[in-house]
Amino acid sequence: MAYVTNAKGEVIYTGHTLRGSQSGVKDVQNTATMVGEEYYNVNGIKLTTPTSGIIIKLTRYSDGSTKATKFVN
């Protein structure tokens, strides 16, 4: 039996697990290459270069996907 709980520890889903078989994603290959990076402050204003403070870096890839990374500079 498997249980899923919320942040308060309350059970929100009860289910069964399958014995003897594995599930999941196998052999994921990402061939996308980075095509650009953009930087934004917490107010959503685009920056030409990262400044001091909390910065959001948006990385764009050749397959059209994006990745947002937050960091303190």
N, CA, C and O atoms as a Maestro MAE file, in Angstrom:
{
 s_m_m2io_version
 :::
 2.0.0
}

f_m_ct {
 s_m_title
 :::
 protein
 m_atom[292] {
  # First column is atom index #
  i_m_mmod_type
  r_m_x_coord
  r_m_y_coord
  r_m_z_coord
  i_m_residue_number
  s_m_chain_name
  s_m_pdb_residue_name
  s_m_pdb_atom_name
  i_m_atomic_number
  :::
  1 25 0.846 -1.166 0.000 1 A "MET " " N  " 7
  2 3 0.000 0.000 0.000 1 A "MET " " CA " 6
  3 2 0.896 1.235 0.000 1 A "MET " " C  " 6
  4 15 1.892 1.284 0.721 1 A "MET " " O  " 8
  5 25 0.546 2.218 -0.798 2 A "ALA " " N  " 7
  6 3 1.308 3.458 -0.870 2 A "ALA " " CA " 6
  7 2 0.394 4.617 -0.480 2 A "ALA " " C  " 6
  8 15 -0.797 4.625 -0.789 2 A "ALA " " O  " 8
  9 25 0.982 5.587 0.204 3 A "TYR " " N  " 7
  10 3 0.240 6.758 0.645 3 A "TYR " " CA " 6
  11 2 0.937 8.018 0.154 3 A "TYR " " C  " 6
  12 15 2.166 8.094 0.128 3 A "TYR " " O  " 8
  13 25 0.143 8.994 -0.232 4 A "VAL " " N  " 7
  14 3 0.659 10.307 -0.579 4 A "VAL " " CA " 6
  15 2 0.059 11.279 0.423 4 A "VAL " " C  " 6
  16 15 -1.150 11.291 0.652 4 A "VAL " " O  " 8
  17 25 0.937 12.107 1.027 5 A "THR " " N  " 7
  18 3 0.462 13.066 2.024 5 A "THR " " CA " 6
  19 2 0.741 14.486 1.559 5 A "THR " " C  " 6
  20 15 1.613 14.723 0.723 5 A "THR " " O  " 8
  21 25 -0.015 15.426 2.115 6 A "ASN " " N  " 7
  22 3 0.234 16.836 1.832 6 A "ASN " " CA " 6
  23 2 1.222 17.380 2.862 6 A "ASN " " C  " 6
  24 15 1.745 16.624 3.681 6 A "ASN " " O  " 8
  25 25 1.475 18.671 2.825 7 A "ALA " " N  " 7
  26 3 2.447 19.292 3.721 7 A "ALA " " CA " 6
  27 2 2.046 19.174 5.187 7 A "ALA " " C  " 6
  28 15 2.907 19.249 6.063 7 A "ALA " " O  " 8
  29 25 0.766 18.994 5.470 8 A "LYS " " N  " 7
  30 3 0.288 18.865 6.852 8 A "LYS " " CA " 6
  31 2 0.363 17.426 7.344 8 A "LYS " " C  " 6
  32 15 0.060 17.154 8.506 8 A "LYS " " O  " 8
  33 25 0.765 16.497 6.469 9 A "GLY " " N  " 7
  34 3 0.847 15.099 6.844 9 A "GLY " " CA " 6
  35 2 -0.459 14.350 6.672 9 A "GLY " " C  " 6
  36 15 -0.560 13.192 7.076 9 A "GLY " " O  " 8
  37 25 -1.456 14.978 6.086 10 A "GLU " " N  " 7
  38 3 -2.751 14.336 5.855 10 A "GLU " " CA " 6
  39 2 -2.666 13.454 4.603 10 A "GLU " " C  " 6
  40 15 -2.099 13.865 3.590 10 A "GLU " " O  " 8
  41 25 -3.218 12.271 4.672 11 A "VAL " " N  " 7
  42 3 -3.214 11.368 3.520 11 A "VAL " " CA " 6
  43 2 -4.196 11.897 2.480 11 A "VAL " " C  " 6
  44 15 -5.378 12.086 2.767 11 A "VAL " " O  " 8
  45 25 -3.693 12.133 1.268 12 A "ILE " " N  " 7
  46 3 -4.551 12.647 0.195 12 A "ILE " " CA " 6
  47 2 -4.755 11.614 -0.911 12 A "ILE " " C  " 6
  48 15 -5.605 11.803 -1.781 12 A "ILE " " O  " 8
  49 25 -3.981 10.519 -0.888 13 A "TYR " " N  " 7
  50 3 -4.148 9.463 -1.880 13 A "TYR " " CA " 6
  51 2 -3.642 8.154 -1.291 13 A "TYR " " C  " 6
  52 15 -2.598 8.112 -0.640 13 A "TYR " " O  " 8
  53 25 -4.384 7.107 -1.526 14 A "THR " " N  " 7
  54 3 -3.975 5.761 -1.126 14 A "THR " " CA " 6
  55 2 -4.025 4.889 -2.368 14 A "THR " " C  " 6
  56 15 -5.010 4.901 -3.107 14 A "THR " " O  " 8
  57 25 -2.961 4.132 -2.595 15 A "GLY " " N  " 7
  58 3 -2.920 3.286 -3.782 15 A "GLY " " CA " 6
  59 2 -2.085 2.058 -3.543 15 A "GLY " " C  " 6
  60 15 -1.558 1.853 -2.450 15 A "GLY " " O  " 8
  61 25 -1.967 1.245 -4.561 16 A "HIS " " N  " 7
  62 3 -1.201 0.009 -4.483 16 A "HIS " " CA " 6
  63 2 0.056 0.141 -5.322 16 A "HIS " " C  " 6
  64 15 0.064 0.822 -6.348 16 A "HIS " " O  " 8
  65 25 1.106 -0.509 -4.885 17 A "THR " " N  " 7
  66 3 2.329 -0.558 -5.662 17 A "THR " " CA " 6
  67 2 2.406 -1.901 -6.371 17 A "THR " " C  " 6
  68 15 1.850 -2.894 -5.902 17 A "THR " " O  " 8
  69 25 3.085 -1.925 -7.481 18 A "LEU " " N  " 7
  70 3 3.245 -3.157 -8.239 18 A "LEU " " CA " 6
  71 2 4.561 -3.804 -7.839 18 A "LEU " " C  " 6
  72 15 5.615 -3.174 -7.917 18 A "LEU " " O  " 8
  73 25 4.503 -5.038 -7.420 19 A "ARG " " N  " 7
  74 3 5.713 -5.748 -7.037 19 A "ARG " " CA " 6
  75 2 6.305 -6.440 -8.253 19 A "ARG " " C  " 6
  76 15 5.587 -6.958 -9.108 19 A "ARG " " O  " 8
  77 25 7.620 -6.435 -8.308 20 A "GLY " " N  " 7
  78 3 8.305 -7.161 -9.364 20 A "GLY " " CA " 6
  79 2 8.418 -6.413 -10.681 20 A "GLY " " C  " 6
  80 15 9.063 -6.903 -11.608 20 A "GLY " " O  " 8
  81 25 7.815 -5.253 -10.788 21 A "SER " " N  " 7
  82 3 7.954 -4.491 -12.029 21 A "SER " " CA " 6
  83 2 8.355 -3.068 -11.689 21 A "SER " " C  " 6
  84 15 7.953 -2.521 -10.662 21 A "SER " " O  " 8
  85 25 9.134 -2.492 -12.545 22 A "GLN " " N  " 7
  86 3 9.590 -1.131 -12.354 22 A "GLN " " CA " 6
  87 2 8.908 -0.240 -13.365 22 A "GLN " " C  " 6
  88 15 8.646 -0.638 -14.500 22 A "GLN " " O  " 8
  89 25 8.631 0.952 -12.937 23 A "SER " " N  " 7
  90 3 8.068 1.914 -13.868 23 A "SER " " CA " 6
  91 2 8.904 3.173 -13.801 23 A "SER " " C  " 6
  92 15 9.624 3.402 -12.829 23 A "SER " " O  " 8
  93 25 8.808 3.965 -14.809 24 A "GLY " " N  " 7
  94 3 9.571 5.206 -14.845 24 A "GLY " " CA " 6
  95 2 10.047 5.493 -16.249 24 A "GLY " " C  " 6
  96 15 9.745 4.764 -17.194 24 A "GLY " " O  " 8
  97 25 10.787 6.556 -16.363 25 A "VAL " " N  " 7
  98 3 11.318 6.972 -17.650 25 A "VAL " " CA " 6
  99 2 12.750 6.476 -17.748 25 A "VAL " " C  " 6
  100 15 13.555 6.695 -16.842 25 A "VAL " " O  " 8
  101 25 13.062 5.813 -18.841 26 A "LYS " " N  " 7
  102 3 14.409 5.294 -19.040 26 A "LYS " " CA " 6
  103 2 15.029 5.909 -20.283 26 A "LYS " " C  " 6
  104 15 14.332 6.276 -21.229 26 A "LYS " " O  " 8
  105 25 16.323 6.012 -20.265 27 A "ASP " " N  " 7
  106 3 17.098 6.428 -21.430 27 A "ASP " " CA " 6
  107 2 16.648 7.761 -22.021 27 A "ASP " " C  " 6
  108 15 16.420 7.864 -23.226 27 A "ASP " " O  " 8
  109 25 16.521 8.766 -21.184 28 A "VAL " " N  " 7
  110 3 16.168 10.096 -21.666 28 A "VAL " " CA " 6
  111 2 17.431 10.752 -22.206 28 A "VAL " " C  " 6
  112 15 18.450 10.819 -21.519 28 A "VAL " " O  " 8
  113 25 17.356 11.224 -23.417 29 A "GLN " " N  " 7
  114 3 18.491 11.899 -24.029 29 A "GLN " " CA " 6
  115 2 18.055 13.274 -24.489 29 A "GLN " " C  " 6
  116 15 17.063 13.422 -25.203 29 A "GLN " " O  " 8
  117 25 18.799 14.263 -24.078 30 A "ASN " " N  " 7
  118 3 18.483 15.627 -24.461 30 A "ASN " " CA " 6
  119 2 19.549 16.108 -25.428 30 A "ASN " " C  " 6
  120 15 20.714 16.251 -25.056 30 A "ASN " " O  " 8
  121 25 19.161 16.353 -26.651 31 A "THR " " N  " 7
  122 3 20.112 16.806 -27.662 31 A "THR " " CA " 6
  123 2 20.013 18.311 -27.887 31 A "THR " " C  " 6
  124 15 20.695 18.853 -28.758 31 A "THR " " O  " 8
  125 25 19.183 18.981 -27.123 32 A "ALA " " N  " 7
  126 3 19.014 20.423 -27.285 32 A "ALA " " CA " 6
  127 2 20.275 21.145 -26.815 32 A "ALA " " C  " 6
  128 15 20.901 20.757 -25.829 32 A "ALA " " O  " 8
  129 25 20.627 22.185 -27.530 33 A "THR " " N  " 7
  130 3 21.772 23.002 -27.146 33 A "THR " " CA " 6
  131 2 21.291 24.379 -26.724 33 A "THR " " C  " 6
  132 15 20.245 24.849 -27.171 33 A "THR " " O  " 8
  133 25 22.063 25.016 -25.863 34 A "MET " " N  " 7
  134 3 21.687 26.345 -25.387 34 A "MET " " CA " 6
  135 2 21.859 27.355 -26.518 34 A "MET " " C  " 6
  136 15 22.885 27.384 -27.197 34 A "MET " " O  " 8
  137 25 20.821 28.191 -26.705 35 A "VAL " " N  " 7
  138 3 20.897 29.198 -27.761 35 A "VAL " " CA " 6
  139 2 20.893 30.617 -27.209 35 A "VAL " " C  " 6
  140 15 21.125 31.571 -27.951 35 A "VAL " " O  " 8
  141 25 20.630 30.766 -25.908 36 A "GLY " " N  " 7
  142 3 20.651 32.108 -25.344 36 A "GLY " " CA " 6
  143 2 20.329 32.135 -23.870 36 A "GLY " " C  " 6
  144 15 19.719 31.213 -23.329 36 A "GLY " " O  " 8
  145 25 20.752 33.215 -23.227 37 A "GLU " " N  " 7
  146 3 20.450 33.442 -21.812 37 A "GLU " " CA " 6
  147 2 19.943 34.864 -21.644 37 A "GLU " " C  " 6
  148 15 20.438 35.792 -22.286 37 A "GLU " " O  " 8
  149 25 18.962 35.025 -20.785 38 A "GLU " " N  " 7
  150 3 18.443 36.347 -20.458 38 A "GLU " " CA " 6
  151 2 18.387 36.458 -18.942 38 A "GLU " " C  " 6
  152 15 18.175 35.461 -18.251 38 A "GLU " " O  " 8
  153 25 18.573 37.650 -18.431 39 A "TYR " " N  " 7
  154 3 18.560 37.887 -16.992 39 A "TYR " " CA " 6
  155 2 17.450 38.864 -16.644 39 A "TYR " " C  " 6
  156 15 17.226 39.843 -17.357 39 A "TYR " " O  " 8
  157 25 16.750 38.594 -15.536 40 A "TYR " " N  " 7
  158 3 15.655 39.435 -15.072 40 A "TYR " " CA " 6
  159 2 15.806 39.660 -13.575 40 A "TYR " " C  " 6
  160 15 16.364 38.823 -12.865 40 A "TYR " " O  " 8
  161 25 15.296 40.811 -13.093 41 A "ASN " " N  " 7
  162 3 15.240 41.006 -11.643 41 A "ASN " " CA " 6
  163 2 13.904 40.479 -11.134 41 A "ASN " " C  " 6
  164 15 13.085 40.011 -11.925 41 A "ASN " " O  " 8
  165 25 13.674 40.547 -9.837 42 A "VAL " " N  " 7
  166 3 12.443 39.977 -9.272 42 A "VAL " " CA " 6
  167 2 11.193 40.719 -9.702 42 A "VAL " " C  " 6
  168 15 10.088 40.201 -9.541 42 A "VAL " " O  " 8
  169 25 11.339 41.920 -10.247 43 A "ASN " " N  " 7
  170 3 10.192 42.678 -10.754 43 A "ASN " " CA " 6
  171 2 9.884 42.347 -12.209 43 A "ASN " " C  " 6
  172 15 8.944 42.894 -12.787 43 A "ASN " " O  " 8
  173 25 10.676 41.447 -12.808 44 A "GLY " " N  " 7
  174 3 10.442 41.052 -14.188 44 A "GLY " " CA " 6
  175 2 11.083 41.959 -15.211 44 A "GLY " " C  " 6
  176 15 10.802 41.842 -16.404 44 A "GLY " " O  " 8
  177 25 11.940 42.861 -14.767 45 A "ILE " " N  " 7
  178 3 12.613 43.781 -15.689 45 A "ILE " " CA " 6
  179 2 13.851 43.085 -16.255 45 A "ILE " " C  " 6
  180 15 14.676 42.554 -15.512 45 A "ILE " " O  " 8
  181 25 13.964 43.098 -17.585 46 A "LYS " " N  " 7
  182 3 15.088 42.451 -18.244 46 A "LYS " " CA " 6
  183 2 16.368 43.238 -17.985 46 A "LYS " " C  " 6
  184 15 16.376 44.466 -18.073 46 A "LYS " " O  " 8
  185 25 17.453 42.525 -17.664 47 A "LEU " " N  " 7
  186 3 18.743 43.131 -17.384 47 A "LEU " " CA " 6
  187 2 19.711 42.790 -18.507 47 A "LEU " " C  " 6
  188 15 19.606 41.726 -19.117 47 A "LEU " " O  " 8
  189 25 20.652 43.686 -18.781 48 A "THR " " N  " 7
  190 3 21.658 43.392 -19.800 48 A "THR " " CA " 6
  191 2 22.740 42.479 -19.241 48 A "THR " " C  " 6
  192 15 23.282 41.644 -19.966 48 A "THR " " O  " 8
  193 25 23.055 42.626 -17.975 49 A "THR " " N  " 7
  194 3 24.006 41.755 -17.272 49 A "THR " " CA " 6
  195 2 23.484 41.540 -15.864 49 A "THR " " C  " 6
  196 15 22.731 42.373 -15.359 49 A "THR " " O  " 8
  197 25 23.862 40.449 -15.217 50 A "PRO " " N  " 7
  198 3 23.419 40.226 -13.841 50 A "PRO " " CA " 6
  199 2 23.953 41.313 -12.912 50 A "PRO " " C  " 6
  200 15 25.138 41.646 -12.954 50 A "PRO " " O  " 8
  201 25 23.092 41.852 -12.091 51 A "THR " " N  " 7
  202 3 23.491 42.853 -11.112 51 A "THR " " CA " 6
  203 2 23.434 42.215 -9.732 51 A "THR " " C  " 6
  204 15 23.172 41.018 -9.613 51 A "THR " " O  " 8
  205 25 23.674 42.991 -8.704 52 A "SER " " N  " 7
  206 3 23.598 42.430 -7.357 52 A "SER " " CA " 6
  207 2 22.133 42.252 -6.959 52 A "SER " " C  " 6
  208 15 21.260 42.990 -7.415 52 A "SER " " O  " 8
  209 25 21.883 41.276 -6.113 53 A "GLY " " N  " 7
  210 3 20.527 40.993 -5.662 53 A "GLY " " CA " 6
  211 2 20.039 39.654 -6.182 53 A "GLY " " C  " 6
  212 15 20.830 38.809 -6.601 53 A "GLY " " O  " 8
  213 25 18.726 39.471 -6.149 54 A "ILE " " N  " 7
  214 3 18.121 38.228 -6.620 54 A "ILE " " CA " 6
  215 2 17.927 38.328 -8.131 54 A "ILE " " C  " 6
  216 15 17.303 39.263 -8.632 54 A "ILE " " O  " 8
  217 25 18.468 37.357 -8.834 55 A "ILE " " N  " 7
  218 3 18.450 37.367 -10.304 55 A "ILE " " CA " 6
  219 2 17.763 36.099 -10.805 55 A "ILE " " C  " 6
  220 15 17.918 35.023 -10.227 55 A "ILE " " O  " 8
  221 25 17.004 36.244 -11.888 56 A "ILE " " N  " 7
  222 3 16.388 35.100 -12.565 56 A "ILE " " CA " 6
  223 2 17.063 34.979 -13.927 56 A "ILE " " C  " 6
  224 15 17.024 35.899 -14.743 56 A "ILE " " O  " 8
  225 25 17.684 33.820 -14.152 57 A "LYS " " N  " 7
  226 3 18.339 33.569 -15.443 57 A "LYS " " CA " 6
  227 2 17.440 32.645 -16.250 57 A "LYS " " C  " 6
  228 15 17.100 31.550 -15.801 57 A "LYS " " O  " 8
  229 25 17.060 33.084 -17.433 58 A "LEU " " N  " 7
  230 3 16.235 32.296 -18.342 58 A "LEU " " CA " 6
  231 2 17.131 31.782 -19.463 58 A "LEU " " C  " 6
  232 15 17.679 32.560 -20.243 58 A "LEU " " O  " 8
  233 25 17.271 30.463 -19.532 59 A "THR " " N  " 7
  234 3 18.091 29.837 -20.560 59 A "THR " " CA " 6
  235 2 17.169 29.258 -21.620 59 A "THR " " C  " 6
  236 15 16.229 28.529 -21.301 59 A "THR " " O  " 8
  237 25 17.435 29.580 -22.882 60 A "ARG " " N  " 7
  238 3 16.641 29.066 -24.003 60 A "ARG " " CA " 6
  239 2 17.453 28.012 -24.749 60 A "ARG " " C  " 6
  240 15 18.666 28.140 -24.915 60 A "ARG " " O  " 8
  241 25 16.746 26.955 -25.198 61 A "TYR " " N  " 7
  242 3 17.402 25.842 -25.876 61 A "TYR " " CA " 6
  243 2 16.891 25.703 -27.307 61 A "TYR " " C  " 6
  244 15 15.830 26.220 -27.654 61 A "TYR " " O  " 8
  245 25 17.660 25.001 -28.125 62 A "SER " " N  " 7
  246 3 17.361 24.866 -29.558 62 A "SER " " CA " 6
  247 2 16.047 24.152 -29.840 62 A "SER " " C  " 6
  248 15 15.479 24.322 -30.919 62 A "SER " " O  " 8
  249 25 15.549 23.355 -28.894 63 A "ASP " " N  " 7
  250 3 14.283 22.658 -29.113 63 A "ASP " " CA " 6
  251 2 13.076 23.487 -28.675 63 A "ASP " " C  " 6
  252 15 11.944 23.004 -28.704 63 A "ASP " " O  " 8
  253 25 13.318 24.742 -28.266 64 A "GLY " " N  " 7
  254 3 12.232 25.631 -27.847 64 A "GLY " " CA " 6
  255 2 11.961 25.607 -26.350 64 A "GLY " " C  " 6
  256 15 11.159 26.402 -25.859 64 A "GLY " " O  " 8
  257 25 12.605 24.724 -25.624 65 A "SER " " N  " 7
  258 3 12.379 24.652 -24.170 65 A "SER " " CA " 6
  259 2 13.163 25.761 -23.466 65 A "SER " " C  " 6
  260 15 14.110 26.319 -24.021 65 A "SER " " O  " 8
  261 25 12.756 26.063 -22.253 66 A "THR " " N  " 7
  262 3 13.411 27.068 -21.441 66 A "THR " " CA " 6
  263 2 13.637 26.523 -20.034 66 A "THR " " C  " 6
  264 15 12.968 25.585 -19.602 66 A "THR " " O  " 8
  265 25 14.584 27.125 -19.336 67 A "LYS " " N  " 7
  266 3 14.861 26.766 -17.954 67 A "LYS " " CA " 6
  267 2 15.117 28.051 -17.186 67 A "LYS " " C  " 6
  268 15 15.954 28.863 -17.580 67 A "LYS " " O  " 8
  269 25 14.386 28.233 -16.075 68 A "ALA " " N  " 7
  270 3 14.566 29.404 -15.230 68 A "ALA " " CA " 6
  271 2 15.339 28.997 -13.992 68 A "ALA " " C  " 6
  272 15 14.987 28.029 -13.319 68 A "ALA " " O  " 8
  273 25 16.403 29.748 -13.692 69 A "THR " " N  " 7
  274 3 17.215 29.509 -12.519 69 A "THR " " CA " 6
  275 2 17.260 30.790 -11.699 69 A "THR " " C  " 6
  276 15 17.510 31.870 -12.234 69 A "THR " " O  " 8
  277 25 17.019 30.663 -10.404 70 A "LYS " " N  " 7
  278 3 17.066 31.828 -9.525 70 A "LYS " " CA " 6
  279 2 18.326 31.751 -8.694 70 A "LYS " " C  " 6
  280 15 18.697 30.681 -8.213 70 A "LYS " " O  " 8
  281 25 18.997 32.906 -8.522 71 A "PHE " " N  " 7
  282 3 20.196 32.932 -7.680 71 A "PHE " " CA " 6
  283 2 20.401 34.324 -7.104 71 A "PHE " " C  " 6
  284 15 19.844 35.307 -7.593 71 A "PHE " " O  " 8
  285 25 21.212 34.387 -6.055 72 A "VAL " " N  " 7
  286 3 21.562 35.660 -5.426 72 A "VAL " " CA " 6
  287 2 22.973 36.014 -5.870 72 A "VAL " " C  " 6
  288 15 23.903 35.221 -5.720 72 A "VAL " " O  " 8
  289 25 23.116 37.194 -6.408 73 A "ASN " " N  " 7
  290 3 24.402 37.623 -6.931 73 A "ASN " " CA " 6
  291 2 25.016 38.658 -6.012 73 A "ASN " " C  " 6
  292 15 26.113 39.150 -6.280 73 A "ASN " " O  " 8
  :::
 }
 m_bond[291] {
  # First column is bond index #
  i_m_from
  i_m_to
  i_m_order
  :::
  1 1 2 1
  2 2 3 1
  3 3 4 2
  4 3 5 1
  5 5 6 1
  6 6 7 1
  7 7 8 2
  8 7 9 1
  9 9 10 1
  10 10 11 1
  11 11 12 2
  12 11 13 1
  13 13 14 1
  14 14 15 1
  15 15 16 2
  16 15 17 1
  17 17 18 1
  18 18 19 1
  19 19 20 2
  20 19 21 1
  21 21 22 1
  22 22 23 1
  23 23 24 2
  24 23 25 1
  25 25 26 1
  26 26 27 1
  27 27 28 2
  28 27 29 1
  29 29 30 1
  30 30 31 1
  31 31 32 2
  32 31 33 1
  33 33 34 1
  34 34 35 1
  35 35 36 2
  36 35 37 1
  37 37 38 1
  38 38 39 1
  39 39 40 2
  40 39 41 1
  41 41 42 1
  42 42 43 1
  43 43 44 2
  44 43 45 1
  45 45 46 1
  46 46 47 1
  47 47 48 2
  48 47 49 1
  49 49 50 1
  50 50 51 1
  51 51 52 2
  52 51 53 1
  53 53 54 1
  54 54 55 1
  55 55 56 2
  56 55 57 1
  57 57 58 1
  58 58 59 1
  59 59 60 2
  60 59 61 1
  61 61 62 1
  62 62 63 1
  63 63 64 2
  64 63 65 1
  65 65 66 1
  66 66 67 1
  67 67 68 2
  68 67 69 1
  69 69 70 1
  70 70 71 1
  71 71 72 2
  72 71 73 1
  73 73 74 1
  74 74 75 1
  75 75 76 2
  76 75 77 1
  77 77 78 1
  78 78 79 1
  79 79 80 2
  80 79 81 1
  81 81 82 1
  82 82 83 1
  83 83 84 2
  84 83 85 1
  85 85 86 1
  86 86 87 1
  87 87 88 2
  88 87 89 1
  89 89 90 1
  90 90 91 1
  91 91 92 2
  92 91 93 1
  93 93 94 1
  94 94 95 1
  95 95 96 2
  96 95 97 1
  97 97 98 1
  98 98 99 1
  99 99 100 2
  100 99 101 1
  101 101 102 1
  102 102 103 1
  103 103 104 2
  104 103 105 1
  105 105 106 1
  106 106 107 1
  107 107 108 2
  108 107 109 1
  109 109 110 1
  110 110 111 1
  111 111 112 2
  112 111 113 1
  113 113 114 1
  114 114 115 1
  115 115 116 2
  116 115 117 1
  117 117 118 1
  118 118 119 1
  119 119 120 2
  120 119 121 1
  121 121 122 1
  122 122 123 1
  123 123 124 2
  124 123 125 1
  125 125 126 1
  126 126 127 1
  127 127 128 2
  128 127 129 1
  129 129 130 1
  130 130 131 1
  131 131 132 2
  132 131 133 1
  133 133 134 1
  134 134 135 1
  135 135 136 2
  136 135 137 1
  137 137 138 1
  138 138 139 1
  139 139 140 2
  140 139 141 1
  141 141 142 1
  142 142 143 1
  143 143 144 2
  144 143 145 1
  145 145 146 1
  146 146 147 1
  147 147 148 2
  148 147 149 1
  149 149 150 1
  150 150 151 1
  151 151 152 2
  152 151 153 1
  153 153 154 1
  154 154 155 1
  155 155 156 2
  156 155 157 1
  157 157 158 1
  158 158 159 1
  159 159 160 2
  160 159 161 1
  161 161 162 1
  162 162 163 1
  163 163 164 2
  164 163 165 1
  165 165 166 1
  166 166 167 1
  167 167 168 2
  168 167 169 1
  169 169 170 1
  170 170 171 1
  171 171 172 2
  172 171 173 1
  173 173 174 1
  174 174 175 1
  175 175 176 2
  176 175 177 1
  177 177 178 1
  178 178 179 1
  179 179 180 2
  180 179 181 1
  181 181 182 1
  182 182 183 1
  183 183 184 2
  184 183 185 1
  185 185 186 1
  186 186 187 1
  187 187 188 2
  188 187 189 1
  189 189 190 1
  190 190 191 1
  191 191 192 2
  192 191 193 1
  193 193 194 1
  194 194 195 1
  195 195 196 2
  196 195 197 1
  197 197 198 1
  198 198 199 1
  199 199 200 2
  200 199 201 1
  201 201 202 1
  202 202 203 1
  203 203 204 2
  204 203 205 1
  205 205 206 1
  206 206 207 1
  207 207 208 2
  208 207 209 1
  209 209 210 1
  210 210 211 1
  211 211 212 2
  212 211 213 1
  213 213 214 1
  214 214 215 1
  215 215 216 2
  216 215 217 1
  217 217 218 1
  218 218 219 1
  219 219 220 2
  220 219 221 1
  221 221 222 1
  222 222 223 1
  223 223 224 2
  224 223 225 1
  225 225 226 1
  226 226 227 1
  227 227 228 2
  228 227 229 1
  229 229 230 1
  230 230 231 1
  231 231 232 2
  232 231 233 1
  233 233 234 1
  234 234 235 1
  235 235 236 2
  236 235 237 1
  237 237 238 1
  238 238 239 1
  239 239 240 2
  240 239 241 1
  241 241 242 1
  242 242 243 1
  243 243 244 2
  244 243 245 1
  245 245 246 1
  246 246 247 1
  247 247 248 2
  248 247 249 1
  249 249 250 1
  250 250 251 1
  251 251 252 2
  252 251 253 1
  253 253 254 1
  254 254 255 1
  255 255 256 2
  256 255 257 1
  257 257 258 1
  258 258 259 1
  259 259 260 2
  260 259 261 1
  261 261 262 1
  262 262 263 1
  263 263 264 2
  264 263 265 1
  265 265 266 1
  266 266 267 1
  267 267 268 2
  268 267 269 1
  269 269 270 1
  270 270 271 1
  271 271 272 2
  272 271 273 1
  273 273 274 1
  274 274 275 1
  275 275 276 2
  276 275 277 1
  277 277 278 1
  278 278 279 1
  279 279 280 2
  280 279 281 1
  281 281 282 1
  282 282 283 1
  283 283 284 2
  284 283 285 1
  285 285 286 1
  286 286 287 1
  287 287 288 2
  288 287 289 1
  289 289 290 1
  290 290 291 1
  291 291 292 2
  :::
 }
}
